[in-house]
Amino acid sequence: GEDVEQSLFLSVREGDSSVINCTYTDSSSTYLYWYKQEPGAGLQLLTYIFSNMDMKQDQRLTVLLNKKDKHLSLRIADTQTGDSAIYFCAGGASGGGADGLTFGKGTHLIIQP
Amino acid sequence: NAGVTQTPKFQVLKTGQSMTLQCAQDMNHEYMSWYRQDPGMGLRLIHYSVGAGITDQGEVPNGYNVSRSTTEDFPLRLLSAAPSQTSVYFCASSPRGGANTEAFFGQGTRLTVV
């Protein structure tokens, strides 16, 4: 089955850019997602990218996909204290994904003042 | 819009007890699923359903049962709770797959088995 790997922690200074990386093993993942989880809360979809795209930009968020290396990254520009959360990379074969997403273990984004 | 509603939010069980975690969505979504979240483990899929009357196992189905008699509801049953089932449980729903679809998650049920 799919395996999704992320580093567990990332520490950045407020105002800098954050880059969260993810690698996946299943080339049949059609959709790749980034979710955000704040303490004690559920998951919030931040953005997604189709496997036939290289890049997607949405305001402060930029997603880069390298299909050859099966590498996905999320860049958050001008990181703010409100960005402090756990970020999950997930892959799915169909859109939406509630029929079964494979999640990474999550990256804790820590913002230094 | 209520979205995805999970009840209860918190629950403490004794080993061997049974209970049902409720999940309801009011968005007429076809797909629903249950995940458990454990520290350092991310979210792991327990069971999922692609429509009323259809369910399938995910990565960690043992010890859990599900049924999908209606589009709106997808309850998760623990038949005989074990301490290893202490976790935070998330229910999700989404429309049938396609462009611009999104999985919506409930707020979670924090379960402790003692």
Interface residues (C-beta under 8 A of the other chain):
Chain A: G1 V4 L8 Y33 A41 G42 L43 Q44 L45 Y48 F50 F88 A90 A93 S94 G95 G96 G97 A98 D99 G100 L101 T102 F103 G104 K105 G106
Chain B: H29 Y31 M32 S33 Y35 G40 M41 G42 L43 R44 L45 Y48 S49 V50 G58 E59 F90 A92 S93 S94 P95 R96 G97 G98 A99 N100 T101 E102 A103 F104 F105 G106 Q107 G108
